[in-house]
Amino acid sequence: MKLTDLRGILQYIPQFREKTFILAVDGAIVTDENFATLLLDVAVLRSLNIRVVLVHGASAQIKALADDQKIQASDLGGGGVTDAATLNLALTAANRLTHEILEGLSANDLRATSTNAIIAHPMGIIQGVDHLFTGKVERVDVEMLQSLLNQGVVPVIPPLGFDGDGKTYRVNSDGVALAVADALKAIKLIFITTQDGLVYSGKLIRQMLVAELEKLLSQNSAGFLPEILSKAQHAAAACKAGIPRVHIINGRVDEGLLAEVFSNDGIGTLIYANEYQQIRPAKKKDIRAIQLLTKAAVEADELVKRTRASIEKSLGDYYLFEIDKNPVACVALHIYPEQKKGELACLYVNPSFENQGIGRKLIQFVENKAREMALGELITLSTQAFTYFQSKGGFAEGTPDDLPSARREKYEQSGRNSKVLVKKLAKPV
């Protein structure tokens, strides 16, 4: 998506206005040269009345301080043992980063403040090991954060927690972000990292249902890059806690935050908890979307050109595949009742969403519809995608004689010399 395309952004604003986003920023991103641009993206979100809470980590800075001072830090990830020396490093690093973030937000005319909204208690002794100054979130001061958000202030939360006695504990920033998102009923939790997203067995995951992510974590968590495993675990936990969308993006990508939030395909990984995709009947207002969606395929002679009038005439035959209420694919099922045949037509998937099984889902959807109508055969015509229909859809090559007479006449008039593909439909069980 071109970020200058205001129409692309405007379609999201009604569903995001006055909602809360939690941005969980790794410490390495705060000191990256692109962080200033990231804060501009935050300013855009605030200008659209999106409530933003910023949680940051500090492990990269703790490691750097430990190296400079030649101190053997007990743990860098925030989940292991934190001894007194490491806690002091964490306090120094976290306070310095918080200050840098507040400076950057001020430079963008954004009101912000650091908070002590995380109430923590010691993680304690686990399997015989005392975790000392490592804490876990006990609760979040929701009243404080809501009060700040209501005043248009961006709360900045470091990876530190405080108990009732005034003691400080180091807490995992991913865990803090999850707890804050849950407490504030945020609609998005966005992990901003140095990685392009969740990489599993060397392959970037673009989008995944939380149940599928949990399956990967339980079967082989080692398949995730070590530096991103915590994000995967907390993303799954967030969705299970009721956060609808969790994003993992690379904070070094220019305008990456806006591209992730305001485009269909985004730039990183999306883990979703509720029904993210759906196939629905096309409506009259969708005709232009169908034409725009298939424009490239028509120009490449993959699909036949369809006028607005022709689509409107058989609008009841068309279906759209949506992602977050945005059409990314389409298909049509034309019925020939006398011959008990159906034609799968106008199948097209936006290139940004290829190789995700959407085409197969649409083929299966059309097959199911055809069976519901007691059709015995499905036909489709193709000039370039016939091998796809054969390998993925189970179609076999037929001849023009397989076409109903009315369709045969249009076929001969077109001069496209498309291959005719046929699939016998078994009766539903």
VENQUIPE-V863612 format. One record per pair of residues at least 24 apart in sequence whose C-alpha atoms are under 6 Angstrom apart, sorted by the first residue. I is the first residue (numbers start at 1). J is the second residue. D is the distance in Angstrom with one decimal. If there is no record, write none. Layout:
<<I | J | D> <I | J | D>>
//
This chain:
<<1 | 263 | 6.0> <9 | 262 | 5.4> <17 | 49 | 5.4> <17 | 50 | 5.2> <18 | 49 | 5.5> <18 | 50 | 5.1> <19 | 50 | 5.6> <19 | 51 | 5.9> <20 | 51 | 4.6> <20 | 52 | 5.8> <20 | 186 | 4.7> <21 | 52 | 5.1> <21 | 186 | 5.6> <21 | 188 | 4.9> <22 | 52 | 6.0> <22 | 53 | 5.0> <22 | 189 | 4.8> <23 | 54 | 4.9> <23 | 190 | 5.0> <24 | 55 | 4.7> <24 | 56 | 5.6> <24 | 177 | 5.9> <24 | 190 | 6.0> <24 | 191 | 4.7> <24 | 192 | 5.9> <25 | 56 | 4.7> <25 | 192 | 4.8> <26 | 56 | 5.7> <26 | 57 | 4.8> <26 | 193 | 5.5> <27 | 57 | 4.7> <27 | 58 | 4.4> <27 | 60 | 5.9> <28 | 60 | 5.6> <34 | 252 | 5.6> <52 | 154 | 5.9> <53 | 154 | 5.7> <53 | 155 | 5.2> <54 | 156 | 4.9> <55 | 156 | 5.9> <55 | 157 | 4.7> <56 | 158 | 5.5> <57 | 159 | 5.7> <57 | 173 | 5.1> <58 | 94 | 5.8> <61 | 93 | 5.7> <62 | 89 | 5.8> <62 | 90 | 5.9> <62 | 93 | 5.9> <78 | 171 | 5.6> <78 | 172 | 4.4> <79 | 172 | 5.8> <81 | 131 | 4.2> <82 | 132 | 5.8> <82 | 133 | 5.0> <82 | 134 | 5.1> <83 | 132 | 6.0> <111 | 153 | 4.9> <112 | 153 | 5.0> <112 | 154 | 4.4> <112 | 155 | 5.7> <113 | 155 | 5.3> <113 | 156 | 5.9> <114 | 156 | 4.7> <114 | 157 | 6.0> <115 | 157 | 5.8> <117 | 141 | 4.8> <118 | 161 | 4.9> <119 | 161 | 5.4> <119 | 162 | 5.0> <119 | 163 | 5.6> <120 | 161 | 4.9> <120 | 162 | 5.3> <120 | 163 | 5.3> <121 | 163 | 5.9> <133 | 169 | 5.1> <134 | 169 | 5.5> <134 | 170 | 4.9> <135 | 169 | 5.0> <135 | 170 | 5.6> <135 | 171 | 5.2> <136 | 171 | 5.8> <178 | 238 | 5.9> <187 | 243 | 5.7> <187 | 244 | 5.8> <188 | 245 | 5.1> <188 | 246 | 5.8> <189 | 246 | 4.8> <190 | 246 | 5.8> <190 | 247 | 4.6> <190 | 248 | 5.9> <191 | 248 | 4.7> <192 | 249 | 5.2> <192 | 250 | 5.8> <192 | 251 | 5.2> <193 | 250 | 5.1> <193 | 251 | 5.5> <194 | 250 | 5.2> <195 | 250 | 5.0> <196 | 249 | 5.5> <196 | 250 | 4.7> <196 | 268 | 5.6> <197 | 248 | 5.0> <197 | 249 | 5.1> <197 | 268 | 4.8> <197 | 269 | 4.9> <199 | 224 | 5.9> <200 | 224 | 4.6> <205 | 269 | 5.8> <206 | 269 | 4.5> <207 | 269 | 5.4> <207 | 270 | 4.5> <207 | 271 | 5.7> <208 | 271 | 5.1> <209 | 271 | 5.8> <209 | 272 | 5.2> <210 | 236 | 5.7> <210 | 271 | 5.9> <210 | 272 | 5.8> <210 | 273 | 5.6> <239 | 273 | 5.0> <244 | 272 | 5.8> <244 | 273 | 5.1> <245 | 271 | 6.0> <245 | 272 | 4.8> <246 | 270 | 5.8> <246 | 271 | 5.1> <277 | 322 | 5.6> <277 | 323 | 4.9> <278 | 321 | 5.8> <278 | 322 | 5.4> <279 | 320 | 5.5> <279 | 321 | 4.4> <280 | 319 | 5.5> <280 | 320 | 5.5> <281 | 319 | 4.4> <282 | 318 | 5.5> <282 | 319 | 5.0> <282 | 320 | 5.9> <340 | 375 | 4.7> <340 | 376 | 5.8> <341 | 375 | 5.5> <341 | 377 | 4.9> <341 | 378 | 5.8> <342 | 378 | 4.9> <343 | 378 | 5.7> <343 | 379 | 4.8> <343 | 380 | 5.4> <344 | 380 | 5.1> <376 | 425 | 5.1> <377 | 423 | 5.8> <377 | 424 | 4.6> <377 | 425 | 5.3> <378 | 422 | 5.8> <378 | 423 | 5.1> <379 | 421 | 5.6> <379 | 422 | 4.5> <380 | 421 | 5.3> <381 | 418 | 5.7> <381 | 419 | 5.6> <381 | 420 | 4.8> <382 | 418 | 5.1> <382 | 419 | 5.4> <383 | 418 | 4.7> <395 | 421 | 5.8> <395 | 422 | 5.3> <395 | 423 | 4.8> <396 | 421 | 5.4> <396 | 422 | 5.3> <397 | 421 | 4.5> <398 | 422 | 5.8>>
//
